[in-house]
Every structure is written in structure tokens, then in C-alpha cells.
Amino acid sequence: MLTHRFPGKRFLLLLFSVVAVLGISIPAANPAWAEEAPAMLTQDHANILWTLVAAILVMFMQPGFALVECGFTRAKNAGNILMKNFLDYSAGSIAFFLFGFALMFGDSVGGFLGGSGFALGGANGTTPDGQWTLVFWFFQSVFAATAATIVSGGIAERTKFSSYILISIVVTGIIYPVSGHWCWGGLWGEAGGWLENMGFADFAGSTVVHSVGGWVALAGAMVVGPRLGKYTADGKARAIPGHNIPLAALGVFILWFGWFGFNPGSTTTADGTIGYIAVNTTLSACAGVLGAMLTAWVRFGKPDPTMSMNGALAGLVAITAGCYELSPLGSLVTGFGAGILVVLSVVFIDQILKVDDPVGCVSVHGVCGAYGTLMVGLLAAPGYGDLTGLLYGGGAGQLLTQIIGVAAVFVWAFGTGWVAFSIVKAVMGVRVSEEKELKGLDITEHGTESYSGFQIFSTE
């Protein structure tokens, strides 16, 4: 026979605990405060929780980048790719903690530079303001790491690891924070950067994050030079296939998943806008796949998997600037255009400019990031964000501002990237020897193999 027993002491202890907590949180002496404060406190806690979860999703993009770059390159360099992605996040986060965050979000100096404190100004994690500061830093730090890890793909398979460490620190500690202050400084400080004050709109970082990484990668690829065997004596480009397309595909899906932290998380507020931002994000990625697949099919005669995967990333990068401002229809148009553009850009950079970008990161992040930022000036839809684009009757003013912002960030990121790579090249060299490149960077730079005991066969 079953009997139902009253929980007794445990129930009473739980009941008294709840009453005690409520008694502390809602004092009866101030009924007006008691009605308002819980709602405010709940919203603050929801904002912190949402921003933290979004930051964790963006951090998970780091293995996504690692797998994409690893799969699109050769087996003999897989470990080197992984090490650079670990380095981007590890050393980059510390650099962003010590001085990058202050440069980006400190008090504005003429709109061009921030700077107010060292190591977050000593934020105290025991106070509400300090807790939010640290959460905000964590969210921004994973964005900084994203900008840096884009660079690694553009100079893959021939760059000295020791030299890359310095470049990664410079990107996360200086290059990214300075231009980031121009566009986002007002998110934290009272006075925003000069582009932000002009009205430049880049909600989650098509230009601020992705184009910065893409333009630095372009500079690096030009300074380092192409891989051995990439171009024939008469300058014709040769394809160097990646060794593991399923691995790259997994990386793309991980990035797609993490992007729901990247874009909706940029609200740093748990409200209803995160829903349509997520919808815009995924629709643009879907359209990007179709645009790239169809373009590759027409141009090359086959629906190429790698181009289609880059189409997904191109759509994600392109919608990042306007995910808050565009309608779902606008996101479809933006993503499909990005899918077409990324294929044409990869071919142009590879065959016309003769810049060796093994994973197409300049096209995906640099070119499509700029394109997506400009689309805000055209397709910002009434009733969604705060702007109205040219095609909705908003005039050309916003588009002109977007053009200025894209151009300014290009000059800064490409210029400082070129200087950084050139200085490192002059001081310690940026490229491994021909012998090391032929043997692979896993063995020569790290003393190990990524696929020890396995034979990697070729179909050629």
C-alpha cells in the first residue's frame, strides 16, 4: 500500500527561505519601490544572462573557424591551423583585457581614440556595475578574437608561427579596437567615435569585425606571398584542394549556429528584437548558399561544395551589419547577393589580383562585410530598426555615410595590417623556408603530425 508523506521539515525550510529572500528583496516599508524594483531587477538579470549566453555562442565560433580553415587546407598543416586559432583566442583575449578594451570603449579623444584605464579600469565583480562591465568585456572579447582568427586563414600554410603570435596580438590589441572605437565607442563611453557620431550603422560588425579581419588578411597575404606551386611560371592560378571537406562543412554549421549569438546577442538586451534578428540572420545565410551554388554551377559547370559553404558564410557576414535594420525580405536579397559576390570575388582575387587566400576569407569577410554594410543604406526598412534606406524613400544620406565608414575602415585596417606585417617581416621574417613549407608546418613548426599513423591519399 502506497502512502503519501508530507515533506515536513524540508518543505518548511524551503518555505521560510523563500519568505526570507522575498522579505529582503521587497521591503514592506516602500510598496512603490516593491512594485517597480523586481521588474527592473529581472530585466537587468535577463540582459546579463542573455549577453553571457550570446558570448558563449560566439566563443563557440572559434572551433568553427578552426574546422573551416583546417578542412580547406592540406593535411600537413592541420595542426598549425588549430594552434593559430587557439592562439588568437588565448593571447588575443589577454591583450584585449589589458589594453584593447580601453582603447575601444574608453573616453573618446577627439572621436578617434578611446582610453580610460588599464585592465577594465579595475572593474569590481562584486558590484552590479562591475558585474555588467565584466560580462560586456567577455562579449566584446570574443568579437575581437573573431577579427583576429579571420587573418589566419588568409595566410595559411606558409607563415611562421612565432611571427603570427605578434600579428594576432596587434590585431586584437590595437588595430581592431581603434577602428572599433570609431564605430562603437558610444556603446560604453559617453562620447562615441567619429563614424558613430556621423550616423554610421553597423549593428553587429560586418565592417567593425569581419571587414577588419578580411582587410588585414589581404595585407598579410600580399606581404607573405603565395604558397609554393600556387601559380605557374606564366601566372596561371592552380587549385590546391583542401584535405577534408566534411570537416569544413561541420565548421560552417558551427559558425552558423554561433552566429545566433553574434547578431541577436549584439542587442545586449533580452527583448523581442532578438527574434527577428535571428530570422534575418538565418534567411540571409540560406540565400547565400543558393546564390553561391547557382553562381558556381553556371560558371564552373558544377554546384561546388566549397563555394556553397562560403556562400553561407558570406550571407551571414553580409547581414551582420543590417540584421536589426532590415526586414526578412531585405535579408533574403542581401544574402543572395552576397552568395553571388563571394564566388566572383574569390575568382577575381585568386586569378586577377593573384593573391593567394587559401580559404577565401578576404572575399567572405572583407568584401561581403563591406557589401552588407552598404546594403543598410539601401534596404533599412521602416518599422524594424531606427533607419530608412534609400530604396524605402530614406534618401541617399545614410548610404553616403555607410560608404565613408566602409572606406575609412578599409584604409585603417589594410594600411596598419600592411605596416604590421612589413615590420615583422623585416625584424624576424614572416614566412617559413621552402623546405619547411614542402614538409608541412605541423612537423617543422610544431614537431608533430595531425594524422599520425594514417596515410592521406590523393586522387590526382
C-alpha positions as CSV (number, residue, x, y, z in Angstrom):
1,M,0.0,0.0,0.0
2,L,1.4,3.4,-1.0
3,T,1.3,6.3,1.3
4,H,2.0,10.0,0.5
5,R,4.1,11.6,3.2
6,F,4.2,15.3,3.8
7,P,7.7,16.6,3.3
8,G,7.7,18.2,6.7
9,K,11.0,19.9,7.7
10,R,12.3,20.2,4.2
11,F,9.2,21.9,3.0
12,L,9.1,24.3,5.9
13,L,12.8,25.2,5.4
14,L,12.2,25.9,1.8
15,L,9.1,28.0,2.6
16,F,11.0,30.0,5.2
17,S,13.9,30.5,2.8
18,V,11.6,31.9,0.1
19,V,9.9,34.2,2.6
20,A,13.2,35.4,3.8
21,V,14.5,36.2,0.3
22,L,11.3,38.0,-0.6
23,G,11.4,39.9,2.7
24,I,14.9,41.2,1.9
25,S,14.2,42.0,-1.8
26,I,10.8,43.6,-1.3
27,P,10.6,45.5,2.0
28,A,7.1,46.3,3.1
29,A,8.1,49.8,4.1
30,N,8.2,51.0,0.5
31,P,5.4,49.5,-1.5
32,A,6.0,51.7,-4.6
33,W,9.6,50.5,-4.8
34,A,8.5,47.0,-4.2
35,E,6.3,47.1,-7.3
36,E,8.9,48.6,-9.6
37,A,12.2,47.1,-8.5
38,P,11.5,43.4,-9.1
39,A,10.7,44.1,-12.8
40,M,13.8,46.3,-13.2
41,L,15.9,43.7,-11.4
42,T,14.5,40.9,-13.5
43,Q,15.2,42.8,-16.7
44,D,18.8,43.5,-15.7
45,H,19.4,39.9,-14.8
46,A,17.8,38.8,-18.1
47,N,20.1,41.2,-20.0
48,I,23.2,39.8,-18.2
49,L,22.1,36.2,-18.8
50,W,21.3,36.8,-22.5
51,T,24.5,38.6,-23.2
52,L,26.5,35.9,-21.4
53,V,24.8,33.1,-23.3
54,A,25.4,35.0,-26.6
55,A,29.1,35.5,-25.8
56,I,29.4,31.7,-25.2
57,L,27.8,31.1,-28.6
58,V,30.2,33.5,-30.2
59,M,33.1,31.8,-28.4
60,F,31.9,28.5,-29.9
61,M,32.5,30.1,-33.4
62,Q,36.2,29.8,-32.7
63,P,36.3,26.0,-33.3
64,G,34.0,26.7,-36.3
65,F,36.7,28.9,-37.8
66,A,39.3,26.3,-36.9
67,L,37.5,23.5,-38.7
68,V,36.7,25.5,-41.8
69,E,40.3,26.6,-42.2
70,C,41.6,23.2,-41.4
71,G,39.4,21.4,-43.9
72,F,40.1,23.9,-46.7
73,T,43.8,23.5,-46.3
74,R,46.2,20.5,-46.6
75,A,46.6,17.7,-44.0
76,K,50.3,18.5,-43.4
77,N,49.3,21.9,-41.9
78,A,46.2,21.0,-39.9
79,G,47.8,21.2,-36.5
80,N,49.3,24.6,-37.4
81,I,45.9,25.9,-38.3
82,L,44.5,24.7,-34.9
83,M,47.3,26.2,-33.0
84,K,46.8,29.6,-34.6
85,N,43.1,29.5,-33.7
86,F,43.9,28.7,-30.1
87,L,46.5,31.5,-30.1
88,D,44.0,34.0,-31.4
89,Y,41.6,33.4,-28.6
90,S,44.1,32.9,-25.8
91,A,46.7,35.7,-26.4
92,G,44.1,37.9,-28.1
93,S,41.8,37.9,-25.1
94,I,44.6,38.8,-22.7
95,A,45.6,41.7,-25.0
96,F,42.1,42.9,-25.2
97,F,41.7,42.7,-21.4
98,L,44.9,44.7,-20.7
99,F,44.6,47.5,-23.2
100,G,42.3,46.7,-26.2
101,F,39.1,47.2,-24.3
102,A,40.2,50.6,-23.0
103,L,41.2,51.8,-26.5
104,M,37.9,50.7,-27.9
105,F,35.4,51.8,-25.2
106,G,37.3,54.3,-23.2
107,D,36.5,58.0,-23.1
108,S,36.8,59.4,-26.6
109,V,39.8,61.5,-27.6
110,G,38.6,63.6,-30.5
111,G,36.4,60.7,-31.6
112,F,39.5,58.8,-32.9
113,L,40.8,57.0,-29.8
114,G,39.5,55.8,-26.5
115,G,41.4,55.3,-23.3
116,S,40.3,55.3,-19.7
117,G,42.0,52.8,-17.5
118,F,44.0,49.6,-17.5
119,A,42.5,46.1,-17.4
120,L,38.9,47.3,-17.5
121,G,39.7,50.1,-15.0
122,G,39.7,47.6,-12.2
123,A,36.1,46.5,-12.6
124,N,34.7,45.1,-9.3
125,G,32.9,41.8,-9.9
126,T,31.1,42.2,-6.5
127,T,29.0,45.2,-7.6
128,P,26.2,45.3,-10.2
129,D,28.1,47.8,-12.4
130,G,31.3,45.8,-12.2
131,Q,29.5,42.6,-13.0
132,W,27.9,44.1,-16.1
133,T,31.3,45.6,-17.1
134,L,32.9,42.2,-17.0
135,V,30.1,40.5,-18.9
136,F,30.3,43.2,-21.5
137,W,34.0,42.7,-21.8
138,F,33.6,39.0,-22.2
139,F,31.1,39.6,-25.0
140,Q,33.4,42.0,-26.8
141,S,36.5,39.9,-26.3
142,V,35.0,37.1,-28.4
143,F,34.3,39.6,-31.2
144,A,38.0,40.7,-31.0
145,A,39.1,37.1,-31.3
146,T,36.9,36.7,-34.3
147,A,38.6,39.6,-36.1
148,A,42.0,38.0,-35.4
149,T,41.2,34.5,-36.4
150,I,40.0,35.6,-39.8
151,V,43.5,36.7,-40.6
152,S,45.0,33.2,-40.0
153,G,43.0,31.8,-42.9
154,G,44.4,34.3,-45.5
155,I,48.0,33.5,-44.7
156,A,47.6,29.8,-44.0
157,E,50.2,27.1,-44.9
158,R,53.3,29.3,-45.2
159,T,53.5,31.7,-42.2
160,K,55.9,31.4,-39.3
161,F,54.0,30.7,-36.1
162,S,56.2,32.9,-33.9
163,S,55.5,35.9,-36.3
164,Y,51.8,35.2,-36.3
165,I,51.7,35.5,-32.5
166,L,52.8,39.1,-32.8
167,I,50.4,39.9,-35.6
168,S,47.5,38.4,-33.6
169,I,48.2,40.5,-30.5
170,V,48.5,43.6,-32.7
171,V,45.1,42.9,-34.3
172,T,43.2,42.3,-31.1
173,G,45.0,44.9,-29.0
174,I,45.4,47.8,-31.4
175,I,44.0,47.5,-35.0
176,Y,40.6,46.2,-34.1
177,P,40.0,48.4,-31.0
178,V,40.9,51.7,-32.7
179,S,38.5,51.3,-35.7
180,G,36.0,49.7,-33.3
181,H,36.0,52.9,-31.2
182,W,35.2,54.9,-34.3
183,C,32.1,52.9,-34.9
184,W,31.0,51.5,-31.4
185,G,32.8,53.7,-28.8
186,G,29.5,55.1,-27.7
187,L,28.2,51.7,-26.6
188,W,30.2,52.2,-23.4
189,G,31.6,55.7,-23.2
190,E,29.5,58.9,-23.1
191,A,31.1,60.2,-26.4
192,G,31.1,57.9,-29.4
193,G,33.7,57.7,-32.1
194,W,33.6,59.9,-35.2
195,L,31.9,57.5,-37.5
196,E,29.3,56.6,-34.9
197,N,28.6,60.3,-34.4
198,M,28.1,60.7,-38.2
199,G,25.4,58.1,-38.0
200,F,27.4,55.1,-39.4
201,A,25.4,51.9,-38.8
202,D,26.9,48.5,-38.3
203,F,24.8,46.7,-35.8
204,A,26.9,43.6,-35.1
205,G,30.0,44.1,-37.1
206,S,30.0,43.4,-40.8
207,T,32.7,46.1,-41.1
208,V,33.8,46.6,-37.5
209,V,34.7,42.9,-37.1
210,H,34.6,41.0,-40.3
211,S,36.0,43.5,-42.8
212,V,38.7,44.5,-40.4
213,G,39.9,40.9,-40.3
214,G,39.5,40.5,-44.0
215,W,41.5,43.6,-44.9
216,V,44.3,42.7,-42.5
217,A,44.3,39.2,-44.1
218,L,44.6,40.8,-47.5
219,A,47.6,42.8,-46.5
220,G,49.2,39.8,-44.9
221,A,48.6,37.6,-47.9
222,M,50.2,40.2,-50.1
223,V,53.3,40.6,-47.9
224,V,53.8,36.9,-47.2
225,G,53.3,35.9,-50.8
226,P,51.5,32.9,-52.4
227,R,52.1,29.2,-51.4
228,L,54.7,27.2,-53.4
229,G,53.1,25.9,-56.6
230,K,50.0,28.1,-56.4
231,Y,50.9,30.0,-59.6
232,T,52.6,28.7,-62.7
233,A,55.5,30.5,-64.4
234,D,53.1,32.3,-66.7
235,G,51.0,33.4,-63.7
236,K,48.1,31.0,-64.0
237,A,46.4,30.1,-60.8
238,R,46.4,26.4,-59.7
239,A,43.8,25.0,-57.3
240,I,45.2,23.5,-54.1
241,P,42.3,21.5,-52.7
242,G,41.6,21.2,-49.0
243,H,42.1,17.8,-47.4
244,N,38.8,17.4,-45.5
245,I,35.6,18.9,-46.9
246,P,33.3,17.2,-44.3
247,L,35.4,18.9,-41.6
248,A,35.0,22.2,-43.3
249,A,31.2,21.7,-43.6
250,L,31.0,20.9,-39.9
251,G,32.8,24.2,-39.2
252,V,30.4,26.1,-41.4
253,F,27.4,24.7,-39.5
254,I,29.1,25.5,-36.2
255,L,29.7,29.1,-37.3
256,W,26.1,29.4,-38.5
257,F,24.9,28.2,-35.1
258,G,27.3,30.6,-33.2
259,W,26.0,33.5,-35.3
260,F,22.8,33.4,-33.4
261,G,24.9,34.8,-30.5
262,F,26.8,37.2,-32.7
263,N,23.8,39.0,-34.2
264,P,20.9,38.7,-31.7
265,G,23.4,38.9,-28.9
266,S,24.5,42.4,-30.0
267,T,21.3,43.8,-28.6
268,T,22.8,43.0,-25.1
269,T,19.1,43.2,-24.1
270,A,16.7,40.4,-23.7
271,D,13.7,41.7,-25.7
272,G,11.6,40.9,-28.7
273,T,14.0,42.2,-31.3
274,I,16.3,39.2,-30.9
275,G,13.6,37.1,-32.7
276,Y,13.5,38.9,-36.0
277,I,17.3,39.5,-35.9
278,A,17.7,35.7,-35.7
279,V,15.2,35.3,-38.6
280,N,17.1,37.8,-40.7
281,T,20.4,36.1,-39.8
282,T,19.4,32.6,-40.9
283,L,17.4,33.7,-44.0
284,S,20.5,35.6,-45.3
285,A,22.7,32.5,-44.8
286,C,20.2,30.3,-46.6
287,A,20.0,32.7,-49.5
288,G,23.8,33.0,-49.6
289,V,24.1,29.2,-50.1
290,L,21.7,29.4,-53.0
291,G,23.4,32.4,-54.6
292,A,26.9,30.9,-54.4
293,M,25.7,27.4,-55.5
294,L,23.9,28.8,-58.6
295,T,26.8,31.1,-59.5
296,A,29.3,28.3,-59.2
297,W,27.1,26.0,-61.2
298,V,26.8,28.5,-64.0
299,R,30.4,29.5,-64.0
300,F,32.1,26.1,-63.4
301,G,29.5,23.7,-64.6
302,K,29.1,22.0,-61.1
303,P,27.5,23.1,-57.8
304,D,30.8,23.3,-56.0
305,P,30.5,22.4,-52.2
306,T,33.3,24.7,-51.0
307,M,31.8,27.7,-52.9
308,S,28.3,26.8,-51.5
309,M,29.8,26.7,-47.9
310,N,31.4,30.0,-48.4
311,G,28.1,31.3,-49.6
312,A,26.5,30.5,-46.3
313,L,29.3,32.4,-44.5
314,A,29.0,35.3,-47.0
315,G,25.3,35.6,-46.2
316,L,26.0,35.6,-42.5
317,V,28.7,38.2,-42.8
318,A,26.7,40.5,-45.0
319,I,23.6,40.5,-42.8
320,T,25.6,41.2,-39.7
321,A,25.5,45.0,-40.2
322,G,21.8,45.2,-41.0
323,C,20.3,42.4,-39.1
324,Y,18.5,44.9,-36.9
325,E,17.6,47.4,-39.6
326,L,16.4,45.1,-42.5
327,S,13.2,43.2,-43.0
328,P,13.3,39.4,-43.7
329,L,12.8,40.2,-47.4
330,G,15.7,42.5,-47.3
331,S,17.8,39.8,-45.6
332,L,17.0,37.4,-48.5
333,V,18.1,40.0,-51.1
334,T,21.3,40.7,-49.1
335,G,22.2,37.1,-48.6
336,F,21.6,36.1,-52.2
337,G,23.7,39.0,-53.4
338,A,26.5,38.0,-51.0
339,G,26.4,34.5,-52.3
340,I,26.9,35.7,-55.9
341,L,29.5,38.2,-54.9
342,V,31.7,35.8,-52.9
343,V,32.2,33.5,-55.9
344,L,33.1,36.4,-58.2
345,S,35.4,37.9,-55.6
346,V,37.2,34.6,-54.9
347,V,37.9,34.2,-58.6
348,F,39.0,37.9,-59.0
349,I,41.4,37.9,-56.0
350,D,42.8,34.5,-57.0
351,Q,43.2,34.9,-60.7
352,I,43.3,38.6,-61.4
353,L,45.0,40.1,-58.3
354,K,47.0,36.8,-57.8
355,V,46.7,37.0,-54.1
356,D,46.7,33.5,-52.5
357,D,43.9,33.3,-50.0
358,P,43.6,29.6,-49.2
359,V,40.1,29.7,-47.6
360,G,38.6,32.8,-49.3
361,C,38.5,34.8,-46.1
362,V,39.2,38.1,-47.9
363,S,36.2,37.6,-50.1
364,V,33.9,36.2,-47.4
365,H,34.7,38.7,-44.6
366,G,36.3,41.7,-46.3
367,V,34.3,42.1,-49.5
368,C,31.0,40.7,-48.2
369,G,31.3,42.6,-45.0
370,A,31.7,45.9,-46.9
371,Y,28.8,44.9,-49.2
372,G,26.5,44.1,-46.3
373,T,27.3,47.4,-44.6
374,L,26.4,49.3,-47.7
375,M,23.1,47.4,-48.0
376,V,22.0,49.0,-44.8
377,G,21.9,52.4,-46.6
378,L,19.8,50.8,-49.3
379,L,17.5,48.4,-47.6
380,A,17.0,49.6,-44.0
381,A,13.2,49.1,-43.6
382,P,10.7,51.3,-41.7
383,G,9.3,49.6,-38.7
384,Y,12.3,47.4,-37.9
385,G,15.4,49.3,-36.7
386,D,16.0,53.1,-36.5
387,L,16.9,53.9,-40.1
388,T,15.2,54.1,-43.5
389,G,17.2,53.1,-46.6
390,L,17.4,54.8,-50.0
391,L,15.1,52.2,-51.6
392,Y,12.4,52.8,-49.0
393,G,12.5,56.6,-49.5
394,G,15.0,57.5,-46.9
395,G,17.3,59.4,-49.2
396,A,21.0,58.9,-50.0
397,G,22.4,60.4,-46.8
398,Q,22.6,57.1,-44.9
399,L,24.2,55.3,-47.9
400,L,26.8,58.1,-48.2
401,T,27.6,57.7,-44.5
402,Q,27.9,53.9,-45.0
403,I,30.3,54.4,-47.9
404,I,32.5,56.8,-45.8
405,G,32.6,54.2,-43.0
406,V,33.5,51.3,-45.2
407,A,36.3,53.3,-46.9
408,A,37.7,54.6,-43.7
409,V,37.9,51.2,-42.0
410,F,39.5,49.7,-45.2
411,V,42.2,52.3,-45.2
412,W,42.9,51.8,-41.5
413,A,42.8,48.0,-41.4
414,F,44.6,47.4,-44.6
415,G,47.1,50.1,-44.0
416,T,48.0,49.1,-40.4
417,G,47.9,45.5,-41.4
418,W,50.4,46.1,-44.2
419,V,52.7,48.1,-41.8
420,A,52.5,45.4,-39.1
421,F,53.3,42.5,-41.5
422,S,56.1,44.5,-43.1
423,I,57.7,45.4,-39.7
424,V,57.5,41.8,-38.5
425,K,58.9,40.6,-41.9
426,A,61.9,43.0,-41.6
427,V,62.6,42.1,-38.0
428,M,62.1,38.3,-37.8
429,G,60.6,37.2,-41.1
430,V,57.0,36.1,-41.7
431,R,57.5,33.1,-44.0
432,V,58.9,29.7,-43.4
433,S,61.6,28.3,-45.6
434,E,60.8,26.4,-48.8
435,E,61.9,23.1,-47.2
436,K,59.6,23.6,-44.2
437,E,56.7,24.6,-46.4
438,L,57.1,21.5,-48.5
439,K,57.3,19.2,-45.5
440,G,54.4,20.9,-43.8
441,L,54.1,23.2,-40.8
442,D,52.9,20.6,-38.4
443,I,56.2,18.8,-38.3
444,T,58.5,21.7,-39.0
445,E,56.9,24.3,-36.7
446,H,55.3,22.1,-34.0
447,G,57.1,18.8,-34.1
448,T,54.0,16.7,-34.6
449,E,51.6,15.3,-37.1
450,S,47.8,15.8,-37.1
451,Y,47.1,12.4,-38.6
452,S,49.9,10.2,-37.2
453,G,49.6,6.6,-38.4
454,F,47.2,7.5,-41.3
455,Q,48.1,7.7,-45.0
456,I,46.4,10.6,-46.8
457,F,45.8,9.5,-50.4
458,S,45.4,11.8,-53.3
459,T,43.1,11.3,-56.3
460,E,45.5,13.2,-58.6
